[in-house]
Amino acid sequence: MSSYLVAGAARGIGLEFVNQLSAEPSNTVFALVRNKSTATHLAKLPGKNITVVEADIADPAALAAAATQVSAVTGGKLDYLIISAALLRMTGPSLTNPSSPEDLEKDLLETLKVNAVGPAHTTNAFLPLLRKGSAKKVVVLSSGAGDVDFVLKAGLGESVGYAVSKAALNMVVAKYAVQLKPEGFVFLALSPGVVNTFATSDAPPPPAELIQGMMKAFTSVDPNFKGPISPEDSVKMQLEVIHRWTIEDSGAFVSHHGNKDWF
């Protein structure tokens, strides 16, 4: 019997984490969402062991209240924290030719706040519960877009704010790993791969030409790349990595394969 909290559980990969984790009746699963009223996909999941909790990961006060709710159910403990929530702008401002300096700064600061600072606030809010848990595992979903070598090899110049924030996130995870390793914590920055999440997304898909350009870039790195995988396959592989990861490699940044293969 384990307790899990999934932040960013309203849709996409976070939703699928809740779906698969709740399939084990002995698990206690908390789905953290920004707005309960719009988290309609969660209501369709068959699991009876799901508790929906509301908080924005960039709001420390709301997160503290959410941690109090979780603590009341678990007796003050939490085994796993999985942070899937993120801000992605596929068509953000150009780095070299933004519409204005203000737009570029806004994109960078807003994505950093959600994607790097938000996970820090979320981790800190639930840290007292995790300290009393049995697993002491914190997993934050990152992206191959935050890998400098991959960006250079693929020639990816788009989504500047997202890529910069994910690179920053990887360092945040590493710093937590160093500071909390003496307490037995395992931290992991985990890329889910290239995943098709449009089925549960409220946002329109990116322009076709942008998708085509990305596919071409990915194929230039890996000629065997066949396209996005499903959330089901991604989460299944991620959970295998999560459950086998040990404190010896705490703080690592890897893919759903457990290595640097981002596809």
C-alpha positions, 0 to 999 in steps of 0.5 A: 500500500502506497500513497501518491500525489500527482500534481497536474492531474487534470489532463494529459500525462498527469491524468494517466498517472492517476489512472494507472496508479489508482488501478491498484486498489491498495494505493491512495492517490491524490490528484492535484489540480489547479481548478476542480471545476474544469478537471472533468476527465478525472471524474471519468476514471474508474478508480475509487481510491482517488482524492481530488485536491485543488492548488496551483503549484505556483501558489505556496498558500494553496499548496500548504492548504492542499498538504493539510488535506492530504495529511488528514487522509494519510495520517501525516504521510506521503510516499511519492510526489509526482509533479507533472504540471507545466506551462508549455508555449509551442509558439512563444516569442523568438529569442532573436526577434521577439515582438518586444523585449517585454514579450520575451521577458514575460515568456521567460519569467512566466515559464520559469515561475511555473516550471522551475519555481512551482515544483520547488514550492510543491516539494516544500509544501509536501516535504513534511509528509514525505519525510514520514513516508516509506518511499521518499521519492520526488519525481518531476517531469522534465523534457529533452528540450532541457538537454543542451546537447539534444537541442544543439544536435536537433537544431531546436530554436523554438519554445525558448521559455519552455526549454530554458525553464526545463533546464533550470528545473533539472538543476533544481532537482539536482540541488534537492537531491544533494541536500536531502540525500542524507535523509534517504530521499530519491529525486528524479527529473524524468522526461516522458518522451514525445507524447500525444496528449491532445486527446485530453488537452483543452488547448488547440493543437500546434500549427501543422508546420510546427509539428512537421518541423519538430518531427523532421528535427527529431528524425535527424537525431534518430532516424528510427523515430516514428512519432509520438507515443501514447500517454498510456505507454509513456506512463507505464515506462515512467513508472518502471523507472520511478520504482526501480530508481535508487538513492545512488542515482538521486538527482539524475535527469533521464528519459522514460527509458532510464537513460538519455534516449529522449524518444 
